[in-house]
């Protein structure tokens, strides 16, 4: 379940970098909770083709995160906002940037 949330958040950050097919398959699997079999039937392709595309899409999302670190920076900024001291918040943000 943790993976579903994590990949959903990566998708929110990087979906514009994916192809339309990758977006469609990802949304069906992760957001609409369709099985590989249901998706294969809907798109008239094999389950293996769906599985491969989802695997490729997840790998791309991870690759984008490794290069850009937007998810990491977002989490660090959220942590900074929870700090009580303005100087601590400023230091945390400076470290992120």
Residue frames as qw, qx, qy, qz and C-alpha x, y, z in Angstrom:
[[0.000, 0.884, 0.467, 0.000, 0.00, 0.00, 0.00],
 [0.337, -0.738, 0.107, 0.574, 2.88, 2.36, 0.75],
 [0.385, -0.057, 0.602, 0.698, 4.13, 1.88, -2.80],
 [0.169, 0.673, 0.651, 0.308, 0.74, 2.85, -4.20],
 [0.170, -0.933, -0.213, 0.236, 0.78, 6.12, -2.26],
 [0.423, -0.550, 0.355, 0.626, 4.41, 6.85, -3.15],
 [0.345, 0.144, 0.675, 0.636, 3.93, 6.16, -6.85],
 [0.073, 0.816, 0.563, 0.111, 0.71, 8.16, -6.82],
 [0.231, -0.886, -0.016, 0.402, 2.62, 11.13, -5.44],
 [0.401, -0.301, 0.543, 0.673, 5.40, 10.69, -8.01],
 [0.285, 0.500, 0.707, 0.411, 2.73, 10.56, -10.70],
 [0.038, -0.922, -0.352, 0.157, 1.25, 13.84, -9.44],
 [0.296, -0.754, 0.247, 0.531, 4.67, 15.46, -9.80],
 [0.211, -0.402, 0.684, 0.571, 5.86, 13.95, -13.08],
 [0.602, 0.417, 0.675, -0.092, 2.79, 12.85, -15.08],
 [0.407, 0.845, -0.035, -0.347, 3.34, 15.52, -17.72],
 [0.017, -0.642, 0.715, 0.278, 6.56, 13.73, -18.69],
 [0.485, 0.032, 0.874, -0.005, 4.75, 10.46, -19.50],
 [0.137, -0.058, -0.701, -0.697, 3.10, 9.33, -22.72],
 [0.611, -0.140, -0.039, -0.778, -0.68, 9.21, -22.96],
 [0.811, -0.042, -0.563, -0.152, -0.63, 5.41, -22.89],
 [0.439, 0.079, -0.681, 0.581, 1.56, 5.39, -19.79],
 [0.249, -0.149, 0.312, -0.904, -0.78, 7.85, -18.06],
 [0.738, -0.102, -0.266, -0.611, -3.85, 5.81, -18.98],
 [0.768, -0.020, -0.635, 0.082, -2.40, 2.48, -17.79],
 [0.266, 0.133, -0.607, 0.737, -0.99, 4.01, -14.62],
 [0.405, -0.162, 0.186, -0.881, -4.29, 5.67, -13.68],
 [0.804, -0.097, -0.402, -0.428, -6.26, 2.51, -14.38],
 [0.727, -0.004, -0.636, 0.259, -3.96, 0.38, -12.25],
 [0.343, 0.001, -0.540, 0.768, -3.03, 2.71, -9.37],
 [0.224, -0.021, 0.209, -0.952, -6.01, 5.05, -9.13],
 [0.702, -0.012, -0.209, -0.680, -8.94, 3.04, -10.49],
 [0.504, -0.315, 0.760, -0.261, -7.68, -0.23, -9.00],
 [0.863, 0.339, -0.146, -0.346, -8.23, -2.27, -12.16],
 [0.796, -0.282, 0.506, 0.175, -6.53, -5.65, -12.39],
 [0.116, -0.429, 0.671, 0.594, -4.09, -6.49, -15.17],
 [0.252, 0.277, 0.905, 0.203, -6.70, -8.84, -16.60],
 [0.207, 0.798, 0.487, -0.288, -9.38, -6.14, -16.65],
 [0.019, 0.775, -0.257, -0.577, -7.03, -3.70, -18.30],
 [0.223, -0.192, 0.830, 0.474, -5.90, -6.27, -20.87],
 [0.265, 0.522, 0.809, 0.061, -9.51, -6.92, -21.75],
 [0.119, 0.861, 0.254, -0.423, -10.34, -3.19, -21.95],
 [0.061, 0.775, -0.394, -0.490, -7.39, -2.41, -24.24],
 [0.922, 0.365, 0.036, -0.120, -7.42, -5.70, -26.15],
 [0.363, 0.663, -0.628, 0.186, -3.78, -6.48, -25.33],
 [0.754, -0.100, -0.625, 0.176, -2.09, -9.16, -23.25],
 [0.614, -0.779, -0.121, 0.043, -1.76, -8.97, -19.47],
 [0.760, -0.188, 0.092, 0.615, 2.00, -9.13, -20.01],
 [0.326, 0.527, 0.216, 0.755, 1.90, -6.03, -22.22],
 [0.356, -0.843, -0.168, -0.366, 0.03, -4.14, -19.50],
 [0.788, -0.551, -0.031, 0.273, 2.43, -5.37, -16.82],
 [0.672, 0.099, 0.130, 0.723, 5.46, -4.28, -18.86],
 [0.107, 0.685, 0.200, 0.692, 4.03, -0.83, -19.53],
 [0.539, -0.815, -0.113, -0.177, 3.23, -0.28, -15.85],
 [0.818, -0.349, 0.045, 0.456, 6.72, -1.47, -14.91],
 [0.506, 0.344, 0.174, 0.771, 8.30, 0.90, -17.46],
 [0.141, -0.804, -0.203, -0.540, 6.15, 3.79, -16.21],
 [0.690, -0.718, -0.060, 0.068, 7.10, 3.21, -12.58],
 [0.761, -0.110, 0.109, 0.630, 10.77, 3.01, -13.57],
 [0.284, 0.578, 0.199, 0.738, 10.43, 6.32, -15.42],
 [0.393, -0.851, -0.152, -0.315, 8.81, 7.97, -12.39],
 [0.785, -0.533, 0.032, 0.314, 11.66, 6.74, -10.19],
 [0.645, 0.202, 0.182, 0.714, 14.19, 7.95, -12.76],
 [0.036, 0.766, 0.184, 0.615, 12.62, 11.42, -12.81],
 [0.592, -0.799, -0.063, -0.083, 12.69, 11.55, -9.01],
 [0.814, -0.254, 0.082, 0.516, 16.36, 10.52, -8.95],
 [0.473, 0.367, 0.202, 0.775, 17.19, 13.31, -11.37],
 [0.070, -0.639, -0.175, -0.745, 14.94, 16.10, -10.06],
 [0.310, -0.124, -0.721, 0.607, 14.26, 15.23, -6.38],
 [0.300, -0.398, -0.160, -0.852, 10.90, 17.02, -6.35],
 [0.742, -0.454, -0.457, -0.184, 9.26, 14.47, -4.03],
 [0.666, -0.176, -0.410, 0.598, 12.22, 14.64, -1.62],
 [0.148, 0.182, -0.103, 0.967, 12.21, 18.45, -1.62],
 [0.483, -0.470, -0.325, -0.663, 8.44, 18.57, -1.11],
 [0.766, -0.423, -0.474, 0.097, 8.71, 16.27, 1.93],
 [0.530, -0.083, -0.303, 0.787, 11.56, 18.35, 3.38],
 [0.088, -0.330, -0.070, -0.937, 9.56, 21.55, 2.90],
 [0.647, -0.505, -0.412, -0.396, 6.58, 19.97, 4.66],
 [0.730, -0.316, -0.429, 0.428, 8.88, 19.03, 7.56],
 [0.308, 0.136, -0.141, 0.931, 10.24, 22.59, 7.66],
 [0.323, -0.478, -0.237, -0.782, 6.75, 24.01, 7.96],
 [0.741, -0.499, -0.442, -0.079, 6.20, 21.93, 11.09],
 [0.548, -0.001, -0.394, 0.738, 9.16, 23.53, 12.87],
 [0.247, -0.834, -0.459, 0.183, 8.29, 26.09, 15.52],
 [0.332, -0.672, 0.092, 0.655, 11.17, 28.51, 15.18],
 [0.512, 0.840, 0.034, -0.177, 11.35, 30.85, 12.20],
 [0.000, -0.764, 0.622, 0.168, 15.14, 30.58, 12.16],
 [0.524, -0.129, 0.841, 0.041, 14.90, 26.75, 12.08],
 [0.655, 0.603, 0.439, -0.126, 12.45, 26.95, 9.20],
 [0.307, 0.895, -0.257, -0.196, 14.77, 29.31, 7.33],
 [0.233, -0.569, 0.777, 0.135, 17.76, 27.03, 7.88],
 [0.636, 0.152, 0.756, -0.032, 15.83, 23.95, 6.74],
 [0.592, 0.760, 0.231, -0.135, 14.72, 25.72, 3.55],
 [0.114, 0.849, -0.483, -0.183, 18.25, 26.92, 2.86],
 [0.437, -0.324, 0.834, 0.090, 19.48, 23.33, 3.21],
 [0.678, 0.435, 0.588, -0.077, 16.87, 22.14, 0.71],
 [0.476, 0.875, 0.000, -0.091, 17.82, 24.78, -1.83]]
